[in-house]
Structure formats: C-alpha cells, structure tokens
C-alpha cells in the first residue's frame, strides 16, 4: 500500500465505523471496552495525521523522505488491517455471533453467553492482542507526525534558501544578456543554468507535453460509466458534467471521443443483475467494503445536482443545460449489470473501496463464466479507473468521497459546490490525459 491522503482517509473511515458500533453496544466485556477506548485514541491520532497532510496540499507526500514515506506506508497498512478486524469483532458482538457463525439468541441468557464467549473464549486473547497493536499504532503514527512537522519547518527554510539562490542567478543572467554585467556564472548558481541567448536569435520553445493516451488514438466511440455505492450523488454529477462537456465541445466543433456516458450504483438492485454476486459470491478485501444493498429506483440528490446546474458555469449552452437538468431530476438510481466489463472501456470510480470492489466483481464474473475462461477474460475490456488519480501531480491517488453532511446530518449546497468543483478538476484532467481533449473557449450568452 502506498501512502496517500485516500489511504489515510480509508483507515479513518474503518476506525469510525468500529467506534460507531462500540458506542451503540452496552454491557460489554472489559476487553471490548478497553479496545474501544484505544480505537477512540487512534481516531484522534489519524485525524491529526490527516489534517497535517491536507494542510500541505499536493506537496504533502512529495516533501517526505523516502524512508519516512515507506515507514508510514507500512504502519498505515498494518493499522488498516487491524482496524478492519476490530470492526469485525465489534460487529460480531453486536449481532451476538459466536464461532463459525453461530447466532446467539436475542434474550438475556444468550446475551450473558455472548459476553462470556468474548470475555473468556477465543476472542478474548485476540481482543487483548489487538488492544496492544492499536496502542503501538497510536505511538508509531504520533511519532511520525511529529517528525513530519519538523521536516516541514526545515523544508520551508530550505525552499526559501533555494528560491533566493535561483533569483540571484536569474538576475545575473538578465544583466549579462543586457550587457550590464559580465556573463560569468554567479556564486550559488547551478550547472543547469541556461547560457545567455545569442543576440538576434530567439530562445528555443519548450516542447508541449503530450497527453498520456491509454486507448487507441483513432477511436472515437469510447464508452464510460461512473460507479459509486448508490448512484445518487457523485456518479450522477460526474455523468452529468461529462454530458455538458461533450455538448459544449461538439457545439464548438472540438474533438470529442466518448460516445456513451452512463452511471450506476454498486450496491443497488434496481435494473441490476449482479445482486447475488455482490451479496453472496464476491470476495471483499475488507468486510467494511461490503455495504447493504439498496432497492434503488430513487431520484438523485437534489442538492448535489443543483451544484452542477444552478450556476453560470455552462451558460454558453443554456438551452441544453436546461433540458438535461429536467432529465437528470427525473432519473432513478440503477445497479450494475453483468456485461459492464464487456460494454464499457472505462469504469470510473471515486474511492479505493469502489476500485477494489470492481476488481473483485470482475473476478466473480469471470469465475461464473462458462466455457473458455481465456476467451471470457479477453472480452472483459473494461479498465477500472480511479478518478482521484487525476487530482495529484505525483503517483498518489486522492479519495473523492461523498460531500460531508452538516451537524444535523443534512446535505448542504456549499459542501456540494466544493465537491462538484473537485469533480470538474478531475474530469477535465482525465479528458486531457486519456482522450487528448482540448477545452473549447466558452462564450456566455447575453
């Protein structure tokens, strides 16, 4: 596992789910109570790490030393594994499940049996061992956060020194070109400093970076589908934004290569045909990655779609935007179909959970295929793409999580405005890199 903001958030999410169960259950054995208290401490430490990384922006990871980054990657991976196990054990206690899936009856006697099982049986030693591990994770992460903070101070000082040297070198070079100073290399300048340009000869132009096309350059009928858990917010917004980009680009006679744009929900039954695979036959990386299946057929989040439509971003294609807004408002959430990997070129997801779940679904679908397995695998052309990979300048990938609700548990327009802005950045970068897209100049209507 590589260290990134999304991996830290994923661990925070698992820890929070375990704590939610811990706060719900009552009359718990001492081992569970102690482990729950340690999980609360771990959540605070992880929140501190998350805040530190986010405060540094896109350079948060690039500024870390390779050793520190490697250490943190290992620690976060171990923490995620242990947090997921804590979640499983807490869930077993809440559901009154014993070894081998044995279900304790829901009555006072059964509750005492469940408590005895977790206090005296096999889970007791595991709970104690996990408590020690969580303690160690708190210590390890806390120490690294302190080191990262100190490195940040030193990095700022080093950056200022470097900028000062570069400015001095540039001043000397400019003076040399103007003939006001001799063209000798100033102290502190590096060997990579460009020599003065010849009189009357224009400086050579830097080559423009080419888009990193991962698909055949001549193809213009790509099929893309956005997948999130319930097909109510992010996937709907991303699908809608891509349709708006398509109409604007084609209206301006620009090059557009995506023919089909859809969205779906992974844990949605309506119009899907993968329910049995998703519920019973898939192998999930973590138990917390498996969410409850929803019936689907629901209208999209109105606040999320308002953040897409109710602004001036696409005023230059206002008639189409108005028509599309009506269609989106009446659209109902749908599920995944078995032919998804055969139909779509790109299956675009927003978090590592959906990324891993899509790969697990692909394996389950292949296992369910009859006949020639190699031929079946060759027909599965769909590539799973994490949209968060287009928000960073390094090899890390950011999570594009659902817009947070307010303290009352309600979606708000400001939160979704920020989320839609993030989606726009990611989508435009995706289009440039994968499709060679060039954004047309938008001219607002009067």
FENLINNOR-V360041 format. One record per backbone hydrogen bond with DSSP energy under -1.0 kcal/mol. NH is the residue of the N-H (numbers start at 1). CO is the residue of the C=O. If there is no record, write none. Layout:
NH;CO / NH;CO
This chain:
8;4 / 9;5 / 10;6 / 11;7 / 12;8 / 13;9 / 14;10 / 15;11 / 16;12 / 17;13 / 18;14 / 19;15 / 20;16 / 21;17 / 22;18 / 23;19 / 25;21 / 33;29 / 34;30 / 35;31 / 36;32 / 37;33 / 38;34 / 39;35 / 40;36 / 41;37 / 42;38 / 43;39 / 44;40 / 45;41 / 46;42 / 47;43 / 48;44 / 49;45 / 50;46 / 51;47 / 52;48 / 53;49 / 54;50 / 55;51 / 59;56 / 60;57 / 63;59 / 64;61 / 69;65 / 70;66 / 71;67 / 72;68 / 73;69 / 74;70 / 75;71 / 76;72 / 77;73 / 78;74 / 79;75 / 80;76 / 81;77 / 82;78 / 83;79 / 84;80 / 85;81 / 86;82 / 87;83 / 88;84 / 89;85 / 90;86 / 91;87 / 92;88 / 93;89 / 94;90 / 95;91 / 97;92 / 98;102 / 101;98 / 102;99 / 104;96 / 107;105 / 111;107 / 112;108 / 113;109 / 114;110 / 115;111 / 116;112 / 117;113 / 118;114 / 119;115 / 120;116 / 121;117 / 124;121 / 126;122 / 127;123 / 128;124 / 129;125 / 130;126 / 131;127 / 132;128 / 133;129 / 134;130 / 135;131 / 136;132 / 137;133 / 138;134 / 139;135 / 140;136 / 141;137 / 142;138 / 143;139 / 144;140 / 145;141 / 146;142 / 147;143 / 148;144 / 149;145 / 150;146 / 151;147 / 152;148 / 153;149 / 154;150 / 155;151 / 156;152 / 157;153 / 158;154 / 159;155 / 160;156 / 161;157 / 162;158 / 163;159 / 164;160 / 165;161 / 166;162 / 167;163 / 168;164 / 169;165 / 170;166 / 171;167 / 172;168 / 173;169 / 174;170 / 175;171 / 176;172 / 177;173 / 178;174 / 180;175 / 189;186 / 193;190 / 201;198 / 213;211 / 219;216 / 222;257 / 224;260 / 225;346 / 226;262 / 227;348 / 228;264 / 237;233 / 238;234 / 239;235 / 240;236 / 241;237 / 242;238 / 243;239 / 244;240 / 245;241 / 246;242 / 247;243 / 248;244 / 249;245 / 250;246 / 251;247 / 252;248 / 253;250 / 254;249 / 259;222 / 260;222 / 262;224 / 264;226 / 265;334 / 266;228 / 267;229 / 269;294 / 270;295 / 272;269 / 273;336 / 278;274 / 279;275 / 280;276 / 281;277 / 282;277 / 289;286 / 290;287 / 294;267 / 297;333 / 301;232 / 305;301 / 306;302 / 307;303 / 309;305 / 310;306 / 311;309 / 315;312 / 317;314 / 318;315 / 321;317 / 322;318 / 323;319 / 324;320 / 325;321 / 326;322 / 327;323 / 328;324 / 329;325 / 330;326 / 331;328 / 333;298 / 335;270 / 340;337 / 343;339 / 344;340 / 345;223 / 346;223 / 347;383 / 348;225 / 349;385 / 355;351 / 356;352 / 357;353 / 358;354 / 359;355 / 360;356 / 361;357 / 362;358 / 363;359 / 364;360 / 365;361 / 366;362 / 367;363 / 368;364 / 376;372 / 377;373 / 378;374 / 379;375 / 381;379 / 382;341 / 383;345 / 385;347 / 387;349 / 389;386 / 390;387 / 391;388 / 398;388 / 400;350 / 406;410 / 409;406 / 416;412 / 417;413 / 418;414 / 419;415 / 420;416 / 421;417 / 422;418 / 423;419 / 424;420 / 425;421 / 426;422 / 427;423 / 428;424 / 429;425 / 430;426 / 431;427 / 432;428 / 433;429 / 434;430 / 435;431 / 437;431
